[in-house]
């Protein structure tokens, strides 16, 4: 999830489930036969909305959500990491307590969504869980933590969230915190804080994948150096596509690949964000959509879509996205690229507005000459390999 302050300031196994886990090749298009995962789904922000259900189909014309179970099936997205996102607040006892309460509540909401839809989706903790659920014909729900700020000054809380199912976590979000410098803030620690280095060790001990998205360059460098296991960037774009500190430069992508990690390509910050005063006001309401009545939600959508008619949030489109994806593959290699578009967190572009458009990515990659095995790696194999390599 992108907070208003951030927006203004700015994924050991080498392959995923085989095509044999689904219908024979002659029975359905390639994309629907691949095990497909996305490493950053901000949809949990919708799970507390009055009158809203993840099991229902929602249309972009009348809802801001880009992801639900029917559209996951439309786009043949088999699952991914549902984010426990927490806005960055003050580094105080109260700030930490409020953040922890929020993160626990969001984790519980993800659990409740899974229980409410247990006939079609299941909780995953391991790469093996993902493959098993896929064989059973169920969608896959991993948990991630976007921003470790809720841990406060107590690293033992990482074990609590590990026990709750978290298998991917980043140290920081849009502002510096007690663990690290953010890509979109003025450096405070010049990378990781001393406490942040302890966080890395505890992440490695527990077997939680480190997520370097939102980290400053120096933080990324130190995460890569200190981690005993490969790391991921769950939702990042290339700096060569758009020069923004939130994006990863090609030299660091090569270093990530050399250490066995993977970068999951996002649709955000491929251009400057058009954050007009009106869009900023709407974002302020969007960030608390779970507190709005159904009528207030509908009014927010109406005003958002009306603004879309005169100004777009991003200048990039699907063609720009695929150009960046192809460049990232060329630089990092098919063993080190994956997908994390940032659905429901600011992602989506013209031509790839919601999850139902995913097959277009596969079609374009096939046209570019990539093999079915390459596509399996990029859609889930690389993510599951990194997950399985965490020493657990």
VOSE-891368 format. One record per residue: z, y negated, x negated of N, C-alpha, C in turn; residue in three letters. Coordinates in steps of 0.001 Angstrom, whole numbers, plus 500000, padded with zeros to 6 digits. Layout:
BEGIN
ZYXZYXZYXALA
...
! end
This chain:
BEGIN
500000501190499161500000500000500000500000498759499125UNK
499205497766499497499175496519498762500036495481499480UNK
501082495026498862501880493984499476501123492674499430UNK
501527491735500267500871490435500283501005489744498942UNK
502205489849498335502387489203497036501442489780496003UNK
501294491126496044500410491775495078498966491387495320UNK
498574491349496586497188491042496901496851489611496512UNK
497814488813496640497567487433496245497604487316494733UNK
498468487959494082498582487892492626497597488832491973UNK
497530489101492879496900490230492487497665491080492891UNK
495518512590489766495556513435490181495637514191489088UNK
497881526562483636497138525325483689495731525747483993UNK
495182524813485390494073525421486080492894524476486071UNK
491747524978485674490609524093485496489742523966486721UNK
489990524720487760489140524629488937489973524731490182UNK
489426524258491269490136524302492528489668525489493336UNK
490010525508494604489622526601495468488129526815495445UNK
487696528029495350486272528328495293485640528176496655UNK
484308528113496652483593527983497916483866529165498822UNK
484265530297498249484532531471499048485761531321499921UNK
486590530295499625487769530067500447487398529546501822UNK
486162529056501932485699528551503214484487529360503648UNK
483682528807504523482544529535505044481491529767503968UNK
480615530742504130479553530999503162478667529781502988UNK
477997529719501829477195528545501493476146528246502540UNK
475618529271503181474546529065504148475046528503505472UNK
476371528495505672476910528163506976477209526684507155UNK
477388525942506095477763524544506240477402523762504985UNK
477318522436505099476945521618503946477950521758502812UNK
477495521417501620478327521569500419479668520865500549UNK
479674519626500999480921518861501017482007519580501806UNK
481656520187502927482665520852503750483143522152503133UNK
482435522658502120482864523884501439483751523605500236UNK
483820522345499800484662521989498665486093521741499122UNK
487053522053498272488433521641498514488530520190498062UNK
488765519285498998488738517854498696490122517240498886UNK
490565516496497877491869515835497906491717514375497514UNK
492584513553498059492666512142497694494094511885497230UNK
494238511224496073495561511093495467496385509908495957UNK
495827509094496864496647507967497321496311507613498762UNK
497111508118499687496943507868501109498120507031501598UNK
497840505799501997498898504898502466499163505038503962UNK
498617506052504577498755506249506019500194506308506523UNK
501187506722505717502566506743506243503053505404506774UNK
502434504307506362502823503020506934502608502994508443UNK
501718503862508953501444503913510386502346504877511146UNK
503078505729510441503787506815511103504936506333511991UNK
505403505112511773506492504590512600505996503647513696UNK
504691503524513858504140502610514860504380503131516272UNK
504869502273517126505086502645518525503747502970519188UNK
503697504122519858502498504508520589501371505032519730UNK
501623505260518425500558505692517492500864507096516995UNK
499810507945516920499991509305516434498910509634515424UNK
499305510275514318498373510715513290497446511806513826UNK
497836512462514914497029513537515503495882512993516350UNK
495956511725516735494935511129517595493807510515516781UNK
492643510446517398491514509750516770491641508246517027UNK
491495507476515965491556506025516067490236505438515586UNK
489766504423516277488487503803515952488706502503515197UNK
487844502227514217487994501003513423487892499744514269UNK
487160499821515348487011498629516188488308498230516863UNK
489187499215517076490420498937517811491695499287517044UNK
491563499675515772492724500045514977492408499805513501UNK
493402499371512743493179499107511319493289500361510469UNK
493807501455511008493965502673510229492602503274509885UNK
492522503847508684491282504457508206491379505975508130UNK
492523506507508506492794507936508291493631508496509428UNK
493196509611509981493971510395510924493419511822510865UNK
494063512744511549493649514146511448492218514370511927UNK
491800513817513062490407514024513464489406513484512450UNK
489682512316511867488735511767510901488810512481509556UNK
489966513050509210490012513904508021489041515067508191UNK
488980515616509414488059516713509682486611516219509676UNK
486372515022510210485027514448510182484521514321508749UNK
485378513791507863484990513549506480485261514723505568UNK
485772515824506144486123517013505363487029516661504189UNK
488026515818504470489096515598503498490180516620503806UNK
490428517524502859491382518599503100492829518166502942UNK
493057517019502324494421516541502185494581515627500996UNK
495822515451500602496088514572499476497549514194499394UNK
497794513096498681499153512625498430499473511469499370UNK
500418511702500278500861510678501219501956509855500542UNK
501741508560500475502559507698499624503829507205500300UNK
504932507323499550506180506632499882506098505300499148UNK
505562504304499833505373502993499211506562502086499497UNK
507022501370498472508101500399498626507708499094497967UNK
507788498023498717507513496689498191508515496371497077UNK
508064495619496094508957495234495006509872494101495437UNK
511163494314495349512139493308495708513011492934494529UNK
514118492274494776514987491807493692515668492952492958UNK
515892492740491684516557493757490854518067493557490939UNK
518564493785492150519990493611492442520496494851493150UNK
521817494983493252522401496135493935521909496230495378UNK
521870495088496072521389495098497455519900495416497513UNK
519130494840496591517707495126496563517444496611496380UNK
518160497216495452518000498655495207518416499468496435UNK
519536499097497068520033499847498225519049499770499388UNK
518530498571499640517558498411500725516287499215500441UNK
515834499182499197514624499910498827514827501413498958UNK
515989501899498569516273503329498662516311503775500122UNK
516912502972500969516953503307502393515540503372502967UNK
514710502412502564513320502396503028512571503641502556UNK
512706503987501271511980505129500713512428506440501368UNK
513712506579501610514209507780502293513637507871503708UNK
513595506740504403513050506713505764511564507070505750UNK
510812506518504812509374506809504737509137508281504409UNK
509943508845503521509831510269503207510081511110504453UNK
511102510742505224511420511466506454510277511352507463UNK
509629510192507519508510510010508446507336510905508075UNK
507087511081506785506035512012506354506393513432506778UNK
507650513821506554508103515155506960507929515360508462UNK
508277514332509237508180514448510691506725514596511130UNK
505812513859510487504392514003510800503928515432510559UNK
504367516027509439503956517396509114504503518378510140UNK
505773518236510519506377519127511507505682518983512862UNK
505403517746513252504767517502514550503358518081514618UNK
502723518274513447501346518765513415501235520040512584UNK
502286520867512627502372522027511741501298523079511997UNK
500616522989513149499544523938513405498288523609512611UNK
498200522361512111496980521958511396497229521425509989UNK
498485521105509631498762520534508306500064521116507764UNK
500111521317506439501307521879505837501728521132504594UNK
503016521199504269503551520550503076503189521357501837UNK
502768520665500788502419521302499516503321520766498417UNK
503706521649497499504516521276496341503816521629495034UNK
502903522615495101502238523118493905500737523231494135UNK
500002523427493033498571523679493149498310524924493974UNK
499164525943493797499032527168494572499209526939496058UNK
500151526057496420500344525713497831499070525125498419UNK
498428524244497672497208523595498161496117524629498419UNK
495938525555497497494906526570497675495242527509498832UNK
496527527845498972496942528714500083496699528048501431UNK
497119526814501566496906526090502816495422525981503131UNK
494611525747502093493172525666502288492614526995502810UNK
493081528100502253492624529415502730493042529659504180UNK
494207529107504538494707529275505902494022528342506893UNK
493151527469506395492461526524507260493303525334507661UNK
494358525041506883495222523900507187494980522743506228UNK
495258521545506718495233520368505867496450520380504940UNK
496356519612503859497325519677502762498051518343502616UNK
499368518370502631500157517143502503501096517224501307UNK
500682516602500210501586516336499091502287515007499366UNK
503354514732498614504020513427498668503942512748497308UNK
503799511438497343503861510637496117504805509468496334UNK
505210508840495248506052507649495315505330506513494611UNK
504968505500495391504321504324494824505396503268494586UNK
505762503112493332506830502222492889508159502974492847UNK
508711503121491662510004503804491491511182502858491632UNK
510931501643492038511974500645492260513146501166493091UNK
512924501994494160514057502463494968515077503294494201UNK
514732503764493015515691504549492226516802503687491659UNK
516594502372491681517602501464491158517916501771489706UNK
519187501937489423519621502251488059520154503671487954UNK
519743504531488910520253505901488984519096506897488916UNK
518787507402487725517674508326487560517923509672488232UNK
519162509989488589519413511247489278518744511272490650UNK
518414510085491162517721510014492446516315510599492366UNK
515739510658491160514432511298491020514497512748491488UNK
515594513436491197515770514819491624515825514907493148UNK
516468513937493768516503513913495235515082513868495803UNK
514258512974495253512896512856495783512027514042495369UNK
512298514637494213511619515884493851511943516959494890UNK
513207517067495261513616518055496263512995517752497626UNK
512707516482497892512040516102499137510537516373499074UNK
510023516762497909508612517115497797507750516197496977UNK
508299515137496413507495514217495614507012514907494344UNK
505684514858494120505110515484492929504232514521492132UNK
504221513258492509503457512221491810504188510910492019UNK
504419510148490937505145508885491075504739507913489986UNK
504680506654490361504406505586489400505654504765489149UNK
505784504183487966506995503416487671507051502068488367UNK
505885501479488640505862500060488996504773499791490019UNK
504866498621490680503823498218491610503315496834491204UNK
503314495871492108502655494594491843503439493590491032UNK
504726493837490860505568492959490057506371493810489071UNK
506778493207487967507620493918487007508899494396487691UNK
509449495512487215510724495976487742511606496487486610UNK
512596497281486943513556497753485947512961498779484993UNK
511780499316485331511177500371484523510028499898483633UNK
509257498912484113508006498618483404507401497299483833UNK
506394496895483065505570495738483420504427496163484327UNK
504168495335485311503041495544486219501778494910485656UNK
500623495442486077499334494869485670499146493470486201UNK
499858493111487270499636491828487925500851490916487849UNK
501581491004486743502715490110486525502736489712485057UNK
503483488675484756503634488234483369504525489221482624UNK
504113489692481431504892490728480733506351490328480518UNK
507227491286480806508658491112480554509125492074479466UNK
508665493338479546509110494383478625508080494707477545UNK
506894494138477683505760494525476825505495496030476947UNK
505475496493478196505245497896478505506404498459479292UNK
506927499581478845508087500199479474509382499560478981UNK
510356499458479871511697499068479448512369500275478800UNK
513492500095478114514230501270477617514559502259478735UNK
514907501741479920515186502596481072513915503301481540UNK
512783502609481414511506503202481778511149504391480896UNK
511525504322479637511273505458478737512139506651479135UNK
513348506392479625514176507476480152513552508066481425UNK
512941507181482232512244507618483451511130508601483102UNK
510362508310482048509284509206481614509847510579481271UNK
510930510617480513511532511889480117512006512684481331UNK
512601512002482301513093512690483489511935513178484366UNK
510881512389484452509684512828485176509144514110484552UNK
509045514143483233508562515327482531509493516514482751UNK
510799516269482719511763517359482894511650517994484275UNK
511486517143485293511401517642486661510039518259486967UNK
509001517779486299507660518261486592506949517424487631UNK
507212516121487650506508515187488536505408514512487730UNK
504204514500488257503083513869487564503302512359487502UNK
503073511777486336503184510330486162501902509659486620UNK
502038508633487440500926507857487977500920506487487314UNK
499857506174486584499797504914485844499076503801486586UNK
498618504033487827498028502935488587499075501842488799UNK
498644500613488744499477499408488847500199499064487548UNK
500153499905486545500826499615485277500004498663484420UNK
500683497852483648499993496988482696499344497848481619UNK
498455497245480850497813497985479757498848498553478792UNK
499830497748478448500855498214477506501679499340478118UNK
501990499222479412502723500295480087501901501576480091UNK
500615501459480417499719502622480395499729503288479023UNK
499583502471477981499544503017476620500806503808476304UNK
501952503282476700503217503941476394503446505177477267UNK
503021505128478536503104506312479382502281507445478777UNK
501074507102478327500183508104477749500765508677476467UNK
501391507825475669501965508260474397503217509103474597UNK
504085508703475517505393509344475654505385510611476504UNK
504484510686477480504498511848478365504075513116477625UNK
504828514193477835504490515474477230503354516171477983UNK
503045515669479171502048516303480027500992515287480447UNK
499826515754480898498770514826481335499232513953482495UNK
498674512763482576499016511836483638497784511538484490UNK
498017510895485630496947510492486534496988508992486763UNK
495874508447487166495834507154487834495402507473489256UNK
496282507262490220496029507751491573495026506916492342UNK
494894505633492011493944504777492737493640503548491879UNK
492667503693491012492288502610490098490773502509489991UNK
490310501312489699488890501052489488488638500724488020UNK
487371500652487641486997500349486257486924498851486017UNK
487459498433484909487397497015484553485978496574484229UNK
485130497516483803483739497163483528482973496868484815UNK
483482497350485962482869497042487249483314495667487740UNK
484570495327487450485103493999487785486292493732486878UNK
486260492607486197487280492282485210488556491795485894UNK
489441492746486179490714492452486835491799493272486140UNK
492979492702485906494029493430485180494491494703485883UNK
494265494796487187494642495996487938493734497186487588UNK
492553496902487017491569497936486707491737498477485285UNK
491206499677485032491331500336483736490079500119482905UNK
490268499751481636489107499560480766488590500913480275UNK
487329500919479834486678502177479466487314502835478239UNK
487812502040477311488482502604476145489713503393476544UNK
490485502871477487491686503583477942491317504802478784UNK
490202504746479523489752505934480239489434507061479249UNK
488799506719478138488509507731477109489799508315476536UNK
490796507463476286492076507951475762492787508834476781UNK
492696508455478054493266509269479124492639510663479120UNK
491315510705478994490603511981478968491004512816477751UNK
491163512168476611491544512878475391492905513553475535UNK
493776512982476372495111513547476591495163514469477807UNK
493990514778478393493932515739479486494179515179480864UNK
494324513854480996494597513241482288493344513003483102UNK
493513512308484215492379512017485088492593510698485808UNK
491480510012486069491482508760486810490841508993488164UNK
491582508693489216491085508861490573490539507522491056UNK
489260507494491354488535506245491553488834505631492916UNK
489183504361492881489516503611494084488348502736494530UNK
488478502192495736487491501238496244487984499796496151UNK
489144499561495567489703498208495536489397497500494220UNK
489467496180494268489260495303493116487955495575492380UNK
486894495843493162485548495846492607484942494460492738UNK
485708493560493298485390492143493392486721491427493546UNK
486696490115493502487906489379493835488203489573495315UNK
489454489603495670489821489721497071489719488366497745UNK
489051488334498880488916487100499643490154486943500525UNK
491191486375499945492463486225500646492582484780501138UNK
491888484489502234491972483171502845493334483001503498UNK
493718481781503850495011481593504523495148482431505792UNK
494071482545506575494149483334507799494319484819507489UNK
493579485321506488493719486725506110495137486990505591UNK
495673486026504865497035486181504353498035486286505496UNK
497844485484506537498744485557507693498646486928508368UNK
497416487422508497497219488720509119497835489834508280UNK
497711489718506956498310490722506089499826490730506235UNK
500402489547506410501842489470506599502286490279507808UNK
501484490245508876501792491032510072501486492512509842UNK
500386492791509139499968494167508886501037494929508108UNK
501685494240507181502698494907506362503914495342507173UNK
504102494774508348505225495183509201504715495741510533UNK
503539496390510491502920496880511722503802497885512442UNK
504642498614511702505538499574512323506589498932513199UNK
506787497619513046507770496906513848507150496272515088UNK
505825496305515215505136495630516311504999496530517530UNK
505023495917518697504783496656519936503296497032520006UNK
502922497990520851501500498321520993500639497112521322UNK
501132496226522166500365495025522516500203494121521298UNK
501246493974520515501161493145519307500238493778518271UNK
500266495098518162499351495782517257497899495518517668UNK
497628495639518974496268495432519473495803494001519211UNK
496699493054519356496331491654519107496050491424517630UNK
496830492057516746496589491944515313495210492493514968UNK
494852493638515510493538494223515236492426493304515736UNK
492598492768516940491578491881517499491324490687516595UNK
492396490062516129492242488884515264491678489263513904UNK
492068490427513377491561490902512077490049491128512169UNK
489608491845513211488181492141513352487366490882513644UNK
487960489951514339487267488683514575487051487949513258UNK
488039487954512383487893487322511073486850488043510234UNK
486770489364510373485768490134509626484344489665509907UNK
484128489094511089482774488651511445482319487469510607UNK
483274486693510095482912485495509331483251485588507851UNK
484140486504507475484464486681506064484900488109505779UNK
484371488666504702484732490018504282485809489946503208UNK
486719490921503221487811490931502254487301491241500846UNK
486315492145500750485732492520499466484232492227499484UNK
483683491807498343482248491538498234481453492793497898UNK
482100493853497371481414495076496958481096495960498167UNK
480174496921497968479813497863499020479683499277498442UNK
479221500221499256479126501610498847478247501786497617UNK
477151501050497528476273501171496368476990500736495093UNK
477753499661495173478543499214494021479579500273493643UNK
480184500872494660481193501901494421480592503088493673UNK
479435503561494134478829504725493495478356504404492076UNK
477927503191491849477558502790490492478770502901489569UNK
479943502469490065481162502552489270481588504008489075UNK
481507504812490129481884506222490025481031506910488964UNK
479721506677488995478823507318488031479116506854486609UNK
479468505583486449479824505079485128481131505720484647UNK
482104505849485537483378506459485165483184507908484730UNK
482321508630485425482051510024485046481397510074483673UNK
480465509163483424479798509128482121480795508867481000UNK
481745507977481234482726507612480210483804508680480060UNK
484381509130481171485521510044481117485158511510481140UNK
483998511842481719483595513236481839484058513857483143UNK
483345514880483609483645515479484911485019516133484961UNK
485623516415483813486957517022483786488082516007483951UNK
487733514727484054488780513699484031488581512613485091UNK
487807512926486129487580511997487233487980512672488532UNK
488578511878489434488978512357490753488887511171491709UNK
489410511321492919489236510272493922490554509886494582UNK
490759508570494708491912508005495391491527506627495885UNK
490862506577497040490198505347497479491146504245497922UNK
492411504572498159493407503634498690493214503398500181UNK
492940504484500919492835504392502368494137503888502969UNK
494006502971503905495108502329504620495960501433503733UNK
495516501179502499496271500309501616495437499173501049UNK
494340498848501706493457497791501211492102498315500804UNK
491925499637500792490663500236500383489631500251501491UNK
488462500794501149487353500824502085486396499674501851UNK
485108499965501883484068498973501644482947499166502653UNK
482065498206502751480908498346503624480129499592503220UNK
479904500486504162479223501739503887480156502893503629UNK
481423502590503367482457503630503200483757503044503760UNK
483698502787505074484768502049505734485990502888506050UNK
485804504197506260486958505056506503486674506451505961UNK
487608507355506180487559508669505550486372509502505985UNK
485792509200507163484688509995507682483429509882506838UNK
483363508900505930482169508679505110482174509458503797UNK
483171510287503543483313510921502232482123511763501799UNK
481463512408502747480356513285502358479240512518501662UNK
479159511217501911478144510405501242478344510401499731UNK
479608510438499298479899510465497867479369511756497261UNK
479657512877497910479177514172497424477651514215497382UNK
477020513728498427475561513725498468474978512929497304UNK
475560511773497025475055510929495944475290511579494584UNK
476413512236494399476683512913493134475739514098492919UNK
475406514792493994474425515871493876473053515307493503UNK
472681514192494104471413513549493776471367513120492319UNK
472536512782491766472616512368490358472601513557489408UNK
472588514784489933472446515963489101473711516731488801UNK
474830516349489417476069517060489144476119518376489917UNK
476643519410489268476663520762489836477779520916490856UNK
477707522015491617478776522311492560480114522451491837UNK
480077523086490642481312523248489860481864521895489421UNK
480981520971489034481409519616488672482103518955489858UNK
481505519089491027482047518456492221483403519047492591UNK
483566520349492428484864520962492704485944520377491800UNK
485605520187490532486575519593489607486967518194490059UNK
485984517376490382486276515980490682486963515803492029UNK
486657516658493004487274516506494319488685517078494385UNK
489015518046493522490391518567493563490807519311492309UNK
489866519934491609490232520768490474490986520032489394UNK
490560518812489081491240518047488031492651517651488453UNK
492802517322489715494124516969490240495067518164490156UNK
494590519315490616495426520511490623495722520992489210UNK
494779520802488300495015521163486888496142520325486306UNK
496093519023486534497143518136486019498484518479486660UNK
498487518740487956499722519120488645500297520398488062UNK
499425521391487830499889522684487327500331522625485873UNK
499933521577485167500250521474483728501594520821483449UNK
502385520549484488503591519753484300504804520518483778UNK
504592521708483229505698522410482595506647523076483554UNK
506226523232484819507101523871485829506495525194486261UNK
! end
